[in-house]
Every structure is written in C-alpha cells, then in structure tokens.
Amino acid sequence: EVRRLRHEVESLRSELTSRYRFSNIVGTSARMNSVFQLMEKISRVEGTVLLTGESGTGKELVARAIHFAGPRGGGPFVVVNCGAVPRDLIESEFFGHVKGAFTDARADKTGKFEQANAGTIFLDEVGELSQEAQVKLLRALGEREITRVGGSRTVPIDVRVIAATNKDLEAEVERGGFREDLYFRLAVLSIALPPLRERAEDVPLLVEHFVGKYAGELGKKVLGFSPAALRRLSGYAWPGNVRELENVIYEAMVMTEGEWVAEGTLPARVRLAGHLAASVDAPAGPPTLEPLKEAVQSVAGAREKALIVEALRQAGGNRTRAAGILGISRKTLFNKMTGLGIRWPE
C-alpha cells in the first residue's frame, strides 16, 4: 500500500512538472524570448520573485513553471489570492490560528506559509494587501518564522516566495499605498510579462495551442481557424490578454460544427475590431471580407511570418495547399518564405 501511494505521488509530481514546464508557455516573440531567458535563470536560484503584468498575462503559469523547474520543484506550490481574502482573515490565511483565537476558530488551522514548507508560496495580487497585512508579511519574510493567530509559539518557515501583481507597485510606493521596504523585499528578482497586444505575432501560435487543447476535450474535429478569422484575432487588442483569447477560442470551437472556425463565429467585439484595424489603410467604403492574401499584405514582418507558418502547419507542410489557404500562388509563397527566412519543416 505504501509503495502504491509513493508511486501515485511520483506519477502526480511527474504530471505536474510536465504540465508546467517552460515549453508549455506559448510564444516566440522577442518579448517572450526575454521572459523565457529570465525564467530559466531565476528558476536555478531561490530568491524572492515579483511578477508584474496585466490580468490574464499568465503570471501564475510562469510562477508554477519557475517552481517546478527549480530546486524546490518536488515540494508544494501553495497559492494565496491576496485580493480575495477578507482583511480580517488574511493573517489567519497566511499564518494559521489556534483554537479559540477568535469567534469562529473552532480548531487549530495551519496557515499557507506552513503548508508551503520546503516549497513555494505564490502571493497573487499582493498589491491588494492592507497596510497592516503588509507589515505582518514583511516581518515573516525578514525573520523567516511565523506565529499563529492567538498562539505564542514561533514556527520556522522554509519557503520560496513568488509574488504577483497587476499594479504598478513603484507608483503605489510613491503615493504611500504600498510599503517601500516590502517592495524591495519582494522585488529581489523580477519579471514583467508583456500584454498580448505587444506580442501580437504570438496570436497564431496561441490559437494553434488552444485548438489542440480543446479539440479532444470538446470531441471536435476542428483543425484550426479560417484565414479571415485569424485576421480578426490578430487585429484585436485583447484587453483581457491570453485568458480572453483562450475564452474566445473555446466559445468559438463550441459553436463550430465543421473543421474550420469561421470569422462569423467570433464575438462581435473581435469582428468589429478586426474590421476597424483593416480599414486604417483601406479606401473608404463598406467593409468587406478580406482573403488572407490581402490580410498578409496588410501586416508586416513577424506577423506575416506567423501567418505563413500557421498556413504551413494547417497544410501539413504541403506548400501548394498552404498557398491555397493563403490565397496566393505557390511561387509567391516560396518567395515570401525565402524573404522571411522561413524553413519548413522548422
């Protein structure tokens, strides 16, 4: 029985490590390559990390990848959403409490810091902490020990701390909303995650990733998104970032019956944004559905390259079929591949 349980634990640990490895974070843009380089370096050490970026940019996914790739990867990864815990309960959430410490404390409780012992604690939305909670967190980080609420015994803690926020903490420090000493304690190492609108060339790769993720789950034989649909997705600003893109892809796949997700399946906000983007360089008049040939011509450099690579993937590497998907001749495709330095297979 013990051997079976050990095997199950090892299998689960292996599954988690595989699920959260760096290669599962999608992106080939220059911005994401910089992020990957930082992640690799940071995962080798145990310093405290501060992740910054808008909501939906993947801060928790990055935190998990750093944890599982590092020396504490075999230990627990414990998440605390600092913005979701009531102010009067945050100390108990962090450090635990003893029975009778307050009205509803009917039994002893182990806090998140103790649960994360020998592993990593992820403090999500750390910028939402009250001043009082910031003081208590600062003390725990400095002394590497905690005391349960209502208790008197100190408990040593051995954890790596990764914090995340969608706020500009330096600005919060300037205006007095966040303690400067806590900021410097958290930002020993830092990674800024770019919004999706600043790495739009990654959109086709993300689309392919999520199609693969949900096709089996939904029991669909969806191969991908049509050229026109990809154009709309690439022209949208994604205020909700990768999370919003994933939700849009999921919804569109649910509504799709065929092998290709059509432009009309996308939410109106995405379709309209795509038309507005296309109309910037277009002559005045009613919007029309562009073939991918015109779409490719309207986007430059990296985005054009990403669209061609996506067409090659959809065509299984067949250049004639890929040219047909793009709405261009095989010769034109060959010239574009040569000019953009595209080799296939990659």
N, C-alpha and C positions, 0 to 999 in steps of 0.2 A: 504493500500500500504506500509506504514511504517512497519507494522507488518510482511508483507510478506518479505520485504527486510531484516529485522532483522533475520527472520527465515532462509533465504538463507545464510546470513553471518555466522550464528551459524552452519549451516549444512556444509558449506565450511570449517570453522575452525575445526570442528569435524573430517572431512575427512582428512585434512592436519595433524592433531595431530595423527590420526590413521596411516596415511601413513608413518610418520617419527618417530614412536615410536621405542624404543631400539630393540624390538623383531624383527623388520624388517631388522636389520643388522645381516647378517648370519655369524655364526661361533661358534664353541665350543672348539677351541684350547685354550691352556693355554695363548697364546699371546693375543687372542681376549677376553678371560675372564678378563684379566688385563685391557684391554681397556674399557670393559663394566663397570668394577668397578670404574674406573676413571671418566667415563662419568656420572655415577649415582651421584657421589659425586660433580662433577663440576656443574651439572645441578641445584643443590639446591642453589647455590650462584650466584652472578652476576659479579664476577671478570673477567677480560680480559683473553682470552684463545688463545694460539698458538697451532695450529695443524700442525704437520710435517709428511712427508711421501712422497713416490714416487707418480708420477702421476698415477691415476687410483686406489688408495687405498681406496677411499671413504671419503675424507676429508669433502666435502660439505654435504654428507649424515650424517656424525657424527655431523657436526655443526648444521644442521637442527634438529636432534634428541635432542641435548642439549637445543636448543632454545625452542622447543615445550614441553619439559619435565620440563622446568624451570618456574620461576615466571613471565617471560615476554612472555610466550607461546601464550597469547592472542593478543600480539602486532605484528607488521610487522617483516618480515625477509627479509632484503634487501641485495642483492648480488652485489659486485663490483669486477670485474675481473681486478685487477691492471695491469696485463700484457697486456691487450687488449686495454686499453685506451691510446691514444697518450699523450706523455709527456706534451704538451702544453695545454691539455684539462683536465688533471687529477684534478687540483684544482677546476675547474668548476663542474666536475663529483662529487667530494666529497662534496663541499660546496655550489654549485649553483652560479648563477650570476644575475646581474641586467641588464635590457635592456640597450644596448649601451656600455657594458663593453668592448666588442671587436667587430670586424667586423661583425661576424655572430650572435651576441647576439641581436636578433630582439625582444625578450620578456624576462621577468623575468623567471628564472628557479630555481626550488627547487632542492637542491643537495641531494645526497644519505643519508647523515647524518640526514638531516631534515626529509626525508621520513621514516627513521628508528626510529623516535622518539617514545619512550616508548616500543621499541622492540630491535631487534638485527641487527647490520650491520656485514656482512661477507666479510672480505677483502681477497679475494682469490689471491694467488700468490703475496703476499705482498713483497716478496723478489725482485720483479721486479721494485719496485719504485725507481725513481731517488733520488739523494741526496736532491734536492730541495723539492720534494714531501714529502720525509721523514721528513724534518724539519716542514713542514706545518701540517702533520699528528700528529707529536709529540706535537705541540702546541695545536692542537684541543683536543687531549687526555688529556693533562695536565690541560688545562683551562676549559674544558667541555663547550666550546662555539665556534662558528664559525662566520666568516664574509663572505658574498657572494662576489664573484669577482666583483670589481667595486663598491661595496657598502661600507657603513660606519657603519651601524647598526650591533651590535653583536647579535647573536641568541643563546640562551642556548640550549644545546643538552642533551637529556636523553636517552642514548643508551648503550647497551652492545656490546662490540667489540669482535668478534671471527676472528682471522686471520689464514691464512694457507699458507704453502709454501712447495715446493719440494726441496728447497735448504737447505744446512747446514748453518743456519744463524750465528751460533757461528764462523764458519770458515770465513763467509763473514765479520763479525765484525773484526776478526783478520787481514784480508787483507785490511780493510778500505772500503769495498763495502756496508756495512750496519751500520747505527749509533748504537753505543752501548747503548745509553740512550733510543732509540726507542725499541731496542730489549728487554731490561728489562721492558719497559712499556707494551710490548705485551705479554711477557712470564711470566705473573703473575701465570697463570696456564697453563700446557702444556700436550699434549698427542701426543705420537709418534705412528703412525699407521704402523704396520708391512707390508712388501711386501707379496704378496700371496705365493711366493716361500718359505717363512719362516713359513707358516702355511698351508702346502700342505694337511694336514688332513682335512681341511675345504672344499677342492675342491668338493667331492661328495655331500656335503650339499648345496653348491652354485649351483651345476648343478641341483639338485632337485628343488631348489628355482626358477631358471631361466626357467626351463622346465614348472613349474606351471604358471609362469608369462606369458610366450609367447604362450602356447598351445591354450588358449582361444583367444588371440589376433590374432593368425595366422589361427584359425579354424582347428587346427591339433589335432589328437588323439594320439599324442606322449606320451608314458608312461615314457620314460627315455632313457638313453644311454646304449648301449650294454656293457658287461664287458670289451671287448677289447678296446672300445672307452674310457671308464672310465680310463683304464690303461694308455692310451696315454695322457689323460688330466692331470692325476696325475703325469706323468713323465716330463711334460713341465715346463719350468722355469717362464713363464708368465711375461715377461718384462713390459707389459702394465697392469699387475695386474688384479684386478677384472673386470675393464672395458673391457680389452681384452678378458677375459674369457666369459663375457656376450655377446660380439660381436660374438665370435666363436660359442657359443651355438645358438644364434639367426640365424646365417647363416646356421648352420648345420640343424636346425629344418626347415628352409625354403626349404632346398634341400631334406629333408626326406619325403618319401611317406608312410612308414609303422609306426608301433607303437614304434619301437626302432631305435635310431640313430646309424648307423653302423660306425665302425672305418674309413672306406673309405670315409665317408662324411666329415671328419675333414680336415682342411687345411694341406697342405704338411708339413709346418714348425712344426706343432704339431705332426703329424705322425712320422716324421723323428726324432724329439727329443725323442719321446717315445721309438723308436727302439734303439736309442743310449743309453738311460738310461737302457733299458733291457739288452743290450749287455755287460754292465760292468761286470756282474757276469756270463755271459753266455759263453759257449765254442765257439771257433772261428768257423765261417761258416756263410752262408747266414741267414739273419733274418727270423724268422717265426712268424706267428700269435700265440700268447700265449693264451691258455684258461685262464679264471680268476683264476683257481686253482693255476697255476704257478705264475700268477701275484700276488695273495695274498701271496704266499710263498716268493716272492721276495721283499715285502715291510714289514716293521716291525711295531709292536706296534700300534700306533694311526692310521696310515694309513690303516693297515689291519682291525682294528676295524671299521673304517669308511666305508670300502668297504663291510664288512659283514652287517652292519646296512643298507647300501644302498640296498643290495640284499634283506634283510628282508622287507624293505619298498616296493620295486618293487613287492615282492611276497605277499604283503598284510598280512605279518606275518606268512604265511604258510612255515614252516621250510623245508618241503620236496621240495617245489618249489624253495625256496631260495637256498637250497643245489644244486639243478639242475642248477640254474643260475650261481652259483659259480664253478660248475664242480667238486664238492666234495660230499662225502656221507653225509647222514643225521647225522650219528654218529660223523663224523669228524666235521661237523658244530656245533653239540651240544658241543663237547669237546672244540672247539675254543671259542664258546660263554662263556662257563664256565671259561676257562683260561683267557679270556679278560674281564670278568666281564660284559658281555652284557646281559641285561634283556630285554625281549620283551613281551608285549608292553613296551615302555620306560616309 
